[in-house]
Amino acid sequence: MSDESKTRPMTESASPRAAGASRRDFLKTSLAAGLGAAGMLGMVPAGVRSAAWAAGSDAPEKPEVKIGFIPLTDCASVVIASELGFDKKYGIKITPSKEASWAAVRDKLVNGELDASHVLYGLIYGVQLGIGGPKKDMAVLMTINNNGQAITLSNQLKAKGVTDGPSLKKLIDSDKRDYTFAQTFPTGTHAMWLYYWLAANGINPMTDVKTIVVPPPQMVANMRVGNMDGYCVGEPWGARAIFDNIGFTGITTQDIWKDHPEKVLGTRLEFVKQYPNTARAMTAAILEASKYIDTMANRPKVSQIIAQKSYVNTEESVIEGRMKGEYDNGIGKKWKDANYMKFYSDGKVNFPYLSDGTWFLTQHRRWGLLKEDVDYMAVAKQVNQIELYKQAAAAAKVPLYPELRTSKLVDGVVWDGKDPKAYAAGFKIKV
């Protein structure tokens, strides 16, 4: 049902006879008429329909939503859902809101200035447990992307023979000074990738180096003036350091964990409870945008759109190369990466796996952000809105996957989500 007139939300006046019809007849009538929101729910399994029909309609309760984003390549699905009208298909208007830092995103999510946001997976869990800001019940609606971040090292390190993790470890052991590395938020993804990689190379991120928090768009400028030896951030700010000849890629995050979870569509749990139809419509619209972006032929256009000043605000070419999997590490290696930034991958990217959520909790425990073990799986089940996601996925015709998945990370340790407490305690380097 691509015709916009066929995707208008269902209203009471649109079907005056509905009140006297059975639900089955009403759904058949809605589908036959092609009325968008009702038609969308008609694709939802019967077992998950009842909540949406509690008010007699599945039309979005809030037709306009403000979704935050940080200027990063992986904000693309939020921007594209708005720019190309995928939001209209589901009866909502998405207004992307450019934010200055992840702390600002956190604060605006918590106080309701933003309805939802493109946000770090670990930030949502940090707020949920009160270790990354004021404690607030939060919700992950879907995963936005896998892969596509990087750890960038400075040219000053390169001049001393550093090209990778082992050579960095050798330098830190032999040349005693303060080494500073930046990440973007204490409980966020970039902090966890940086810490995991350092520890995998025998470097304790809590004692052997200093770590600081810097907003993503400010990483390159801070490295340029010598404020850090390295940083972990999303694209295009890894590629930008190479473009500006101030640093090189030490490792991509997909080489730390192939197809790792990264940004999510996050909101407050109270928003989901108050506006379930809106939350479902947002998720479905961004799933549609995710499909569009993952068609490689569309990526040049996507790069052109998000490069604009109102979004990422950098050269289109800096974004497009790594969006297409074309990598140059800045010290002589060029390759076509099969594990480039993915937004859909037949829905494998987007499913809110419980094992992904609990992984971040295990790392928060590993590094002392969590002072004691929690019921890891119970927290994940509260935060990750799997049933709502299934409704949105049915509407957008997206396949579903098991709630746990298995991965082997760069140090050879396997994560399958089955024993989070033992996993968190099992690392040699930890707090």
C-alpha positions as semicolon CSV with decimal commas, in nm:
position;residue;x (nm);y (nm);z (nm)
1;M;0,000;0,000;0,000
2;S;0,236;0,266;-0,121
3;D;-0,029;0,522;-0,222
4;E;-0,038;0,778;0,059
5;S;-0,415;0,800;0,041
6;K;-0,424;0,434;0,135
7;T;-0,212;0,483;0,441
8;R;-0,413;0,749;0,625
9;P;-0,468;0,663;0,992
10;M;-0,806;0,514;1,076
11;T;-1,043;0,749;1,260
12;E;-1,384;0,691;1,410
13;S;-1,553;0,902;1,142
14;A;-1,382;0,702;0,868
15;S;-1,594;0,395;0,943
16;P;-1,927;0,483;1,115
17;R;-2,053;0,125;1,096
18;A;-1,748;-0,019;1,272
19;A;-1,897;0,007;1,619
20;G;-2,167;-0,242;1,534
21;A;-1,947;-0,484;1,342
22;S;-1,751;-0,773;1,480
23;R;-1,375;-0,715;1,507
24;R;-1,314;-0,974;1,236
25;D;-1,558;-0,802;0,997
26;F;-1,414;-0,466;1,088
27;L;-1,058;-0,578;1,016
28;K;-1,168;-0,727;0,684
29;T;-1,342;-0,402;0,594
30;S;-1,036;-0,201;0,693
31;L;-0,800;-0,416;0,491
32;A;-1,029;-0,414;0,190
33;A;-1,053;-0,036;0,205
34;G;-0,677;-0,010;0,252
35;L;-0,703;0,230;0,544
36;G;-0,343;0,267;0,659
37;A;-0,329;0,238;1,036
38;A;-0,603;-0,023;1,051
39;G;-0,443;-0,203;0,761
40;M;-0,113;-0,191;0,944
41;L;-0,261;-0,358;1,249
42;G;-0,431;-0,617;1,030
43;M;-0,085;-0,759;0,962
44;V;-0,016;-0,796;1,334
45;P;-0,061;-1,144;1,486
46;A;-0,395;-1,172;1,664
47;G;-0,229;-1,236;1,999
48;V;-0,073;-0,891;2,011
49;R;-0,365;-0,686;1,877
50;S;-0,573;-0,637;2,189
51;A;-0,365;-0,363;2,350
52;A;-0,366;-0,153;2,036
53;W;-0,743;-0,180;2,009
54;A;-0,806;-0,087;2,370
55;A;-0,920;0,259;2,265
56;G;-1,107;0,133;1,958
57;S;-0,844;0,258;1,713
58;D;-0,479;0,201;1,637
59;A;-0,427;0,555;1,506
60;P;-0,121;0,723;1,662
61;E;-0,223;0,907;1,976
62;K;0,045;1,169;1,907
63;P;0,069;1,239;1,532
64;E;0,383;1,456;1,558
65;V;0,698;1,334;1,735
66;K;1,036;1,492;1,802
67;I;1,321;1,242;1,772
68;G;1,667;1,346;1,881
69;F;1,992;1,259;1,707
70;I;2,364;1,329;1,731
71;P;2,553;1,425;1,410
72;L;2,673;1,077;1,316
73;T;2,634;0,859;1,010
74;D;2,410;0,622;1,203
75;C;2,147;0,892;1,259
76;A;2,051;0,820;0,897
77;S;1,740;0,611;0,960
78;V;1,576;0,882;1,171
79;V;1,661;1,148;0,912
80;I;1,558;0,938;0,613
81;A;1,227;0,836;0,774
82;S;1,147;1,207;0,793
83;E;1,307;1,331;0,470
84;L;1,162;1,062;0,242
85;G;0,821;1,038;0,406
86;F;0,829;0,691;0,556
87;D;0,670;0,847;0,865
88;K;0,361;0,952;0,668
89;K;0,293;0,592;0,575
90;Y;0,227;0,522;0,941
91;G;0,028;0,835;1,019
92;I;0,294;1,037;1,202
93;K;0,527;1,326;1,136
94;I;0,886;1,281;1,260
95;T;1,080;1,598;1,338
96;P;1,452;1,519;1,380
97;S;1,614;1,729;1,654
98;K;1,990;1,784;1,637
99;E;2,152;1,758;1,981
100;A;2,494;1,866;2,104
101;S;2,595;1,571;2,323
102;W;2,476;1,240;2,459
103;A;2,430;1,399;2,799
104;A;2,191;1,646;2,638
105;V;2,005;1,359;2,471
106;R;1,977;1,182;2,807
107;D;1,843;1,488;2,985
108;K;1,589;1,571;2,714
109;L;1,467;1,212;2,698
110;V;1,425;1,193;3,074
111;N;1,241;1,524;3,106
112;G;1,022;1,470;2,799
113;E;1,163;1,740;2,569
114;L;1,229;1,459;2,321
115;D;0,973;1,191;2,246
116;A;1,248;0,947;2,145
117;S;1,603;0,952;2,017
118;H;1,875;0,788;1,815
119;V;2,080;0,697;2,119
120;L;2,363;0,483;2,255
121;Y;2,241;0,140;2,363
122;G;2,435;0,155;2,689
123;L;2,305;0,504;2,770
124;I;1,949;0,373;2,791
125;Y;2,056;0,094;3,027
126;G;2,265;0,334;3,235
127;V;1,963;0,558;3,293
128;Q;1,745;0,256;3,367
129;L;1,973;0,162;3,657
130;G;2,062;0,514;3,765
131;I;2,433;0,478;3,686
132;G;2,439;0,711;3,385
133;G;2,225;0,993;3,518
134;P;1,893;1,022;3,704
135;K;1,721;0,685;3,737
136;K;1,425;0,652;3,501
137;D;1,243;0,358;3,348
138;M;1,348;0,352;2,984
139;A;1,260;0,162;2,667
140;V;1,448;0,029;2,365
141;L;1,208;0,009;2,069
142;M;1,455;-0,131;1,813
143;T;1,822;-0,144;1,724
144;I;1,913;0,117;1,462
145;N;2,246;-0,015;1,334
146;N;2,530;-0,263;1,368
147;N;2,902;-0,196;1,313
148;G;3,058;0,120;1,172
149;Q;3,241;0,278;1,468
150;A;3,619;0,299;1,507
151;I;3,903;0,359;1,748
152;T;4,124;0,634;1,610
153;L;4,484;0,678;1,725
154;S;4,690;0,995;1,690
155;N;4,973;1,059;1,448
156;Q;5,194;1,118;1,753
157;L;5,145;0,753;1,847
158;K;5,215;0,650;1,491
159;A;5,544;0,840;1,504
160;K;5,642;0,619;1,798
161;G;5,569;0,297;1,612
162;V;5,207;0,235;1,714
163;T;4,990;0,077;1,446
164;D;4,759;-0,151;1,648
165;G;4,675;-0,281;1,995
166;P;4,991;-0,484;2,065
167;S;5,221;-0,198;1,960
168;L;5,019;0,043;2,176
169;K;5,062;-0,190;2,474
170;K;5,438;-0,205;2,409
171;L;5,465;0,175;2,401
172;I;5,259;0,226;2,717
173;D;5,479;-0,026;2,901
174;S;5,806;0,128;2,782
175;D;5,732;0,501;2,760
176;K;5,578;0,598;3,092
177;R;5,353;0,903;3,068
178;D;4,986;0,985;3,090
179;Y;4,791;0,847;2,793
180;T;4,446;0,992;2,732
181;F;4,164;0,830;2,538
182;A;3,820;0,973;2,474
183;Q;3,479;0,812;2,454
184;T;3,136;0,968;2,423
185;F;2,938;0,872;2,737
186;P;3,036;0,675;3,050
187;T;2,787;0,387;3,004
188;G;2,766;0,414;2,625
189;T;2,876;0,192;2,342
190;H;3,198;0,377;2,259
191;A;3,324;0,354;2,616
192;M;3,256;-0,020;2,614
193;W;3,428;-0,079;2,276
194;L;3,731;0,125;2,388
195;Y;3,761;-0,050;2,723
196;Y;3,709;-0,396;2,573
197;W;3,976;-0,341;2,307
198;L;4,230;-0,196;2,548
199;A;4,176;-0,484;2,792
200;A;4,200;-0,741;2,511
201;N;4,548;-0,603;2,449
202;G;4,650;-0,618;2,814
203;I;4,588;-0,249;2,888
204;N;4,368;-0,175;3,190
205;P;4,146;0,118;3,086
206;M;4,087;0,214;3,450
207;T;4,451;0,226;3,566
208;D;4,692;0,224;3,271
209;V;4,537;0,516;3,081
210;K;4,309;0,812;3,144
211;T;3,970;0,826;2,976
212;I;3,763;1,139;2,916
213;V;3,420;1,214;2,769
214;V;3,399;1,424;2,451
215;P;3,089;1,480;2,231
216;P;3,123;1,304;1,892
217;P;3,150;1,612;1,665
218;Q;3,427;1,755;1,889
219;M;3,658;1,452;1,872
220;V;3,858;1,560;1,568
221;A;3,917;1,915;1,697
222;N;4,035;1,784;2,034
223;M;4,278;1,541;1,874
224;R;4,406;1,815;1,646
225;V;4,517;2,024;1,944
226;G;4,669;1,727;2,126
227;N;4,407;1,668;2,396
228;M;4,402;1,290;2,346
229;D;4,604;1,000;2,214
230;G;4,301;0,820;2,078
231;Y;3,924;0,810;2,075
232;C;3,633;0,583;2,000
233;V;3,336;0,732;1,817
234;G;3,093;0,669;1,536
235;E;3,147;0,765;1,177
236;P;3,216;0,993;1,005
237;W;3,450;1,116;1,278
238;G;3,692;0,825;1,233
239;A;3,720;0,885;0,861
240;R;3,740;1,261;0,922
241;A;4,061;1,224;1,126
242;I;4,222;1,050;0,829
243;F;4,081;1,309;0,588
244;D;4,238;1,583;0,805
245;N;4,563;1,384;0,847
246;I;4,562;1,397;1,226
247;G;4,515;1,027;1,305
248;F;4,456;0,675;1,179
249;T;4,219;0,386;1,246
250;G;4,362;0,150;1,508
251;I;4,069;-0,088;1,475
252;T;3,708;-0,080;1,359
253;T;3,445;-0,185;1,608
254;Q;3,322;-0,458;1,374
255;D;3,667;-0,613;1,422
256;I;3,605;-0,606;1,798
257;W;3,259;-0,763;1,761
258;K;3,119;-0,851;1,421
259;D;2,765;-0,715;1,383
260;H;2,765;-0,560;1,729
261;P;2,466;-0,359;1,849
262;E;2,521;0,015;1,839
263;K;2,250;0,285;1,841
264;V;1,889;0,219;1,933
265;L;1,560;0,400;1,907
266;G;1,516;0,483;2,273
267;T;1,247;0,651;2,479
268;R;1,091;0,651;2,826
269;L;0,882;0,354;2,931
270;E;0,602;0,594;3,025
271;F;0,593;0,719;2,665
272;V;0,537;0,364;2,540
273;K;0,258;0,312;2,795
274;Q;0,091;0,646;2,720
275;Y;0,134;0,637;2,341
276;P;0,165;0,270;2,234
277;N;0,030;0,329;1,884
278;T;0,268;0,620;1,831
279;A;0,564;0,416;1,954
280;R;0,470;0,135;1,717
281;A;0,427;0,375;1,424
282;M;0,768;0,536;1,491
283;T;0,932;0,197;1,499
284;A;0,764;0,082;1,177
285;A;0,859;0,405;0,997
286;I;1,224;0,372;1,097
287;L;1,223;0,007;0,995
288;E;1,108;0,120;0,649
289;A;1,390;0,377;0,638
290;S;1,635;0,107;0,749
291;K;1,539;-0,109;0,451
292;Y;1,592;0,185;0,217
293;I;1,936;0,268;0,357
294;D;2,057;-0,091;0,341
295;T;2,000;-0,099;-0,035
296;M;2,355;-0,012;-0,139
297;A;2,243;0,180;-0,447
298;N;2,067;0,427;-0,214
299;R;2,368;0,502;0,003
300;P;2,511;0,786;-0,208
301;K;2,176;0,966;-0,182
302;V;2,158;0,894;0,191
303;S;2,512;1,030;0,235
304;Q;2,418;1,344;0,045
305;I;2,113;1,403;0,264
306;I;2,275;1,345;0,602
307;A;2,589;1,546;0,509
308;Q;2,378;1,862;0,510
309;K;2,446;2,132;0,768
310;S;2,123;2,057;0,954
311;Y;2,236;1,697;1,011
312;V;2,600;1,575;1,021
313;N;2,753;1,886;0,862
314;T;3,060;1,747;0,688
315;E;3,173;1,661;0,336
316;E;2,957;1,403;0,164
317;S;3,266;1,208;0,056
318;V;3,378;1,166;0,420
319;I;3,048;0,989;0,494
320;E;2,995;0,792;0,175
321;G;3,317;0,587;0,162
322;R;3,273;0,396;0,486
323;M;2,895;0,385;0,435
324;K;2,975;0,175;0,128
325;G;3,231;-0,038;0,313
326;E;3,532;0,130;0,149
327;Y;3,795;0,160;0,422
328;D;4,137;0,326;0,439
329;N;4,304;0,311;0,780
330;G;4,531;0,606;0,708
331;I;4,857;0,410;0,739
332;G;4,861;0,223;0,412
333;K;4,584;-0,035;0,433
334;K;4,276;-0,014;0,212
335;W;4,002;-0,276;0,203
336;K;3,642;-0,352;0,121
337;D;3,482;-0,439;0,453
338;A;3,197;-0,690;0,438
339;N;3,099;-0,586;0,791
340;Y;3,034;-0,220;0,717
341;M;2,763;-0,021;0,895
342;K;2,434;-0,207;0,850
343;F;2,088;-0,070;0,918
344;Y;1,863;-0,364;0,827
345;S;2,017;-0,690;0,696
346;D;1,676;-0,855;0,657
347;G;1,579;-0,741;1,007
348;K;1,873;-0,906;1,184
349;V;2,007;-0,561;1,276
350;N;1,685;-0,428;1,424
351;F;1,554;-0,700;1,653
352;P;1,596;-0,587;2,019
353;Y;1,781;-0,900;2,134
354;L;1,778;-0,953;2,509
355;S;2,137;-1,076;2,487
356;D;2,245;-0,740;2,343
357;G;2,093;-0,545;2,631
358;T;2,238;-0,772;2,896
359;W;2,585;-0,753;2,736
360;F;2,605;-0,383;2,817
361;L;2,505;-0,457;3,176
362;T;2,785;-0,716;3,203
363;Q;3,037;-0,456;3,093
364;H;2,897;-0,197;3,331
365;R;2,951;-0,454;3,607
366;R;3,298;-0,545;3,475
367;W;3,416;-0,185;3,495
368;G;3,260;-0,102;3,831
369;L;2,979;0,119;3,702
370;L;2,742;-0,137;3,852
371;K;2,857;-0,205;4,208
372;E;2,681;-0,542;4,231
373;D;2,514;-0,795;4,008
374;V;2,154;-0,736;3,906
375;D;1,893;-0,965;3,755
376;Y;2,039;-0,902;3,411
377;M;1,769;-1,073;3,208
378;A;1,484;-0,918;3,405
379;V;1,622;-0,571;3,336
380;A;1,655;-0,647;2,965
381;K;1,301;-0,782;2,947
382;Q;1,170;-0,463;3,103
383;V;1,370;-0,229;2,879
384;N;1,357;-0,402;2,539
385;Q;1,003;-0,371;2,405
386;I;0,995;-0,699;2,215
387;E;0,617;-0,735;2,183
388;L;0,575;-0,382;2,053
389;Y;0,865;-0,441;1,814
390;K;0,693;-0,753;1,681
391;Q;0,383;-0,548;1,603
392;A;0,586;-0,285;1,417
393;A;0,785;-0,554;1,235
394;A;0,461;-0,721;1,121
395;A;0,339;-0,389;0,986
396;A;0,665;-0,325;0,800
397;K;0,694;-0,691;0,691
398;V;1,023;-0,745;0,875
399;P;1,134;-1,098;0,980
400;L;1,170;-1,184;1,348
401;Y;1,458;-1,360;1,526
402;P;1,525;-1,544;1,856
403;E;1,569;-1,325;2,163
404;L;1,926;-1,443;2,228
405;R;2,215;-1,454;1,981
406;T;2,573;-1,581;2,007
407;S;2,890;-1,390;1,917
408;K;3,266;-1,430;1,957
409;L;3,450;-1,108;2,037
410;V;3,805;-1,002;1,951
411;D;3,959;-1,173;2,256
412;G;3,800;-1,505;2,162
413;V;3,542;-1,493;2,445
414;V;3,196;-1,612;2,341
415;W;2,884;-1,423;2,451
416;D;2,547;-1,595;2,429
417;G;2,346;-1,417;2,697
418;K;2,288;-1,732;2,903
419;D;2,495;-1,660;3,217
420;P;2,558;-1,285;3,242
421;K;2,687;-1,294;3,600
422;A;2,957;-1,553;3,524
423;Y;3,048;-1,375;3,201
424;A;3,095;-1,039;3,378
425;A;3,310;-1,202;3,648
426;G;3,517;-1,411;3,408
427;F;3,742;-1,144;3,259
428;K;4,104;-1,129;3,367
429;I;4,115;-0,749;3,343
430;K;3,829;-0,585;3,531
431;V;3,766;-0,357;3,826
